[in-house]
Amino acid sequence: MAYTKASGQAVNRYSKKAYDDVRVRVKKGQKEIIQKRAEQLNKSVNGYITDLIEEDLAGSDLAEYAEANSESI
């Protein structure tokens, strides 16, 4: 399927509806380290970071809230 302007717009609309954006700032040099670790785990940087967050939330008092308010897409 060829990429068209319309398909790009459709992807953007879906992303805005389905996902929240979170910006993470790290000290100079940390980005490269994070990227390398994600590669070692065969994950994207986003996947690596979200997995770490989910793991942390699972051990917190917010686990039930996080589970109740997350949707599988």
N, C-alpha and C positions, 0 to 999 in steps of 0.2 A: 504494500500500500504506500503510495507516494505521500510525502508530507506536504500539506497545503496550509495556507494561512488559516483556513476555516478549521482544520483539524488541530492546529496549534492553539487556536482560541478555545476550542472545545476542551482540550487538555487543561488549559489555564482555568476555565470555569469550574471544571471538576476538582482541580487541586484546591482552589479557593473554598469550595464547599466541603471538601473532605478532610482537609489538613489545616492545622495551625502552624504558623512559622515561628521558630524560636532561633534567635541569633546567639551564638556563643562566641565570646572573645577569649582568646588565649594569648599568653605571652609569646613574643617573637621566638621562633624555633619550635614551639610546641605543636604547631600545625603539622609540620613534617613528621614529627614523632608519632602523632595520632594517625596520620595517613599510613605510615609504615606498619603500625600495629594493626590497623584495620586490614591491610593487605595480608599480613601474616595469618589473620583469622578468616581470610576470604570473605570479607564484608566490605561494604561501602562505609565511608566515614559516618554517614547518617545512620546506617544500620548499627554500627559499632556503638555510637553514642546513645541511640535509643535503647539498645539492649542493656547498656550500663544503667540507664535511668530506670528501665523496667525492673531490673534486678534489685536496684536500691529500693524502689517503691514496694516491691514484694515483701521486703523485710521491715516495712514501716507500719505505723498505725494508719496510714492512708491506703493500705493495700486493698481493702474492701471498696473504698471510694473509687480508687483508680480502676479496679476491675468493673465496677458498676457503670462507670462513665467512659469506658473505652469500647469502641465498636470495631469489629473485624470487617475489613472491606475487601 
